[in-house]
Amino acid sequence: MRLRILDTATQMFIEEGFENTSLRKIAKRIEYSPAAIYLYFKDKAELVYGIHERGFGLFLEKLSKSDRLSDPLERLIKMGELYMEFALQYPAYYDLMFLHREPINDDESDEDWHSGRQSFAKLHELVGECIESGQINLPDADVGSLYIWSFMHGMTTLKICERLKVFPNERQHKKLMEAAMQTMIRNATVPVTNAGPARRSKTGATKKKASAQKKSTSASRRPASARSPRKSRG
C-alpha cells in the first residue's frame, strides 16, 4: 500500500502541484480513508521525502550500471547516458527530485537526505578520479561536478518539458542528447600520458628553454653594429 500511495502522490503532485495536493485528495484518488494514509506518513512533507527516497533509490540503481567500466572517463560518459535514461524512464520522479524545492527547503529533512547526497557523491568521486588521472582538465571535483551536472540537468529538463521540439526529428532526440553530452565531456579532456601532469610540466619547461636558446643564437648571428653602438672617437 505504501508504494501505491507514493506512486499516486507523485502523479498528483505533477498534475495539480504540491500546494494543491493534500493527503485527503490522495486518499480519495486511491479510494482509501485519510486515516489509512496517516499510518504511513505523518504529513505531506514526509510523503514527498518518501518519494525522494524511492526516486533516488531507483536513480542510484540506474547509475550503478556504469560501475562495471574500469576506465574513469568512459565510466563518466556512461553515467551521463544513464542519467538521461533515468529521466526519460521516470519523468515524474525526475520532476519532483530535481525541479521542486520540497523537501530540500526543510532543514530537518535535509540533514537526513541520504539518497540525494549519495547520488551526488557518486558523481563527485568519479569526477575527482578523472581529474586525478589527468583525463579531464577541470580545476577540482567541485567545479567539475557542477559543470557536468548543470549541463546534464539543463538538457534533460529541455527534453522532459518538450522544448527539444525545435529539432523536428523527435526520433533523433536521444542520439542528439548523447552526442551533445559526449562533446561536453570530451571538450574538458586532455591527452593522457604515462607521466601525467608532471610530464606535461616538463614538456612546457623544455619548450621555454628551447625558445631562450633560439633567441640567444639569433642575437649572436646579428652584425656587431646591430648588437652594440660604435664608440665615438674623442
N, C-alpha and C positions, 0 to 999 in steps of 0.2 A: 504493500500500500504506500509505503514511503516513496518508492520510485515513481509511482503513479502521481502522487502529489507533486513531486519535483518536476516531472515532465509537463504536467498540466500548468503549473505555475510558470514555468519557463515560457510556454507558449502564450500565456495570458499577459505576462509582463511585456512581451514583444508586441502583442496585438493592441493592448489597452494602456500600456505604460505602467511604470512602477507605482505612481501615486494613485492611479485609478483602479488598481487591483488590490482587493482585500482578501483576507483569509476566508471570509464568508462567501465571497464570489467564487473563490477557488473550490470551496466545499460544494457549492451549488453546481458547478460545472461537472464535478466527478460524482455528484449525487451522494455525498456523504454529509453528515452533520458537522457544523463548525467545531463542535466539541471533539470530534474524531481528529481533526487537523491539529488541534492543540495538544494532542497526545504525542505528536511527533515534533512540533515546532511551537515554541512559546510565543513567537511574534513573526512579523513579516521579515524583519532584518535577519533573523535566524534562518528563515526559509531561503532567502537569497544567498546567505552564506553557504547553505547546504547545496544550492545549485552550483555555486562557485567550486566547492569542494569536489562535486561529482564531475563537473566540466573539466577542471584542471587534472583530475584523475585520468580521464579519457585523453586529455591533451598530452600528459606525460607518457602515457602508454603508447601514444602515436609517435612522439618524438624519440622514444627509446629504440625504435626500429633502426635508427641511424647508428646505434652503438656497435653494430657488427662490422662497421668500416674502421680500419686501423688508421688511415691517413686523416689527420685533423681537418685539413681543408676540404677533402671530399665528404667528410662527416658533416661539416658545416653546411655545405651545399645541399646534402641530403636532408638535413634538418630543416632547411628553408623550404624544400619541396613538401615535407611532411607538415610543416606549419600551414601552408596553403591548403593541403589536402584535408586537414582537420577543419579549417574554417569553412570549406565548401561542403564538407560532410555534415557538420553540425553548426549551421549558421546562427541558429537561435542561441546556442551556448556561447558562441564566439561573441555575439552581440552583448550578452549580459556579462561576459568575462572581461571584455576589453573596451566596450563602448558605454557602459553605465558606471556611475560612481559607486553605487551600492555593491557590497558593504565596505568598500575601501575607505570611505569617509568616516567610518565608525572606528574610533581609536581602539576600542576593546576587541573588535573583530580583526583589526589589522595586526595586532600582536599575535594572534593565533592563525594567521593566514598562511598556513604551512604549504599548501599545494601551490599557491601562486608564487611563493618565494622559491620553491624547489624548481619550478619551471624556469624562472629567470636565472637561477644558479646554474642550471644545465647549460644555458646559452653562454653565460658569463665565463664559466670554466672552459668551455670549448674555444671561445674567442681568445682567452688567455693562452691556451695551448698553441693556437695558430700564430699568435704574436711571438711567443717564446721560440717556436720552431723556425721563425723567420718567413712564414708563408704569407702573412698579410702585414702590410705596413700601416699600422694604426698606433696612436700614442700609447694607449693602455686598454685593458679589458673593459673599463667603464665606458670610455668613449666608443670603443668598437661595438659593444653590446647595444648601446643606444643608437648608433649609426645603422646597424643591421636591423634591429627590431623596428625602428621608426620606418625604415623603407618597407619592410615586410607588412607591417600593420597598415600603412597607408595604401599600399597596392591591394592588399586583401580586402580592406574596407571598401575601396572603389568597386571591387567585384561584387561583394555582398550587397552593396547599395545600388547595384545595377548601373554604375557610372561608366563601366567599360563598354557600354553600348555605342560609344563614339567609334569603336572599332567594329565595323559591321559584321565581320565573320565571327559569330559567337563561338563556333566550334574550335576556333583557334585561340580563344582567350587563355586557356590553361597553358598552352605552349608559349604564348606571348609572355605570360607572367613568369614562367620558369626561365625563359631567355633573359628577361629583364633582371630577375634575381641573380642569375649566374653572372651576368655582366657587372652588376653592382659589387658582388663579392670579389670577382676576379680583378676588377679595377683597383681593389685595395691590396692586391697581391704583389709580391716582389719575387725576383728569381731566387730559387733555393740553392745554396751552395753547401758543400760539406763543412766548410769552416764557419758558416753562419755569419752573423753580424761582424765578428772580428775580421774575417777575410775581406768583407766589403770595406771596412775601415782601412785595412792595409792597402787595398787597391786604390782608395782615394788618396792616401799618403804618397803612394808611388807616382800617381799622376801629377801631384803637386811638385814632387822632386824633379820629374822629367821636364815639367814646364819651366822650373827655375834653371835647370841645366841648359835648356834651349835658349832662354833669354841671355844667359852668360855667354854661350857660344856665339850668338848673334851679335852681341856687343863687341866681342873680340875680333870679329871679322870686319867691323866698320873701320874706315880710314882713320889714321891718327888724328887728322884735323877735325874729324867729327867727334872724336872721343874727348879731346881736351882742347881748350883755347890756346892759341900760339902766344908765347910770351913776347911782349914788345921790347924792343931794344932801347935802353935808357941812355 
